[in-house]
């Protein structure tokens, strides 16, 4: 759903990874301008990926949006402490995703 919504917003260069560890490999293989990660993933959750990204000098500044089905304060605080740029609570629609993207990246046409 996220991919389809991104494409509707005109974003075409989208790379997907099955889990946090695969996402780290993808980061080393090609330039990435934004990371949108689910919190719940096998092998490494979204906050673990966020911490790994922020610990690498080369990727430290890449904007990171965390997607979660949990809207609890504890997760939001943990993600904020790890350096998340924004988060989205599922379920969400195109308008919400666009708003969150624009808060991080600026206006999307």
Secondary structure, 3 states (H helix, E strand, C coil): CHHHHHHHCCCCCCCCCCCHHHHHHHHHHCCCCEEEEECCCCCCCHHHHHHHHHHCCCCCCCEEEEEECCCCHHHHHHHHHHCCCEEEECCCCHHHHHHHHHHHHCCCC
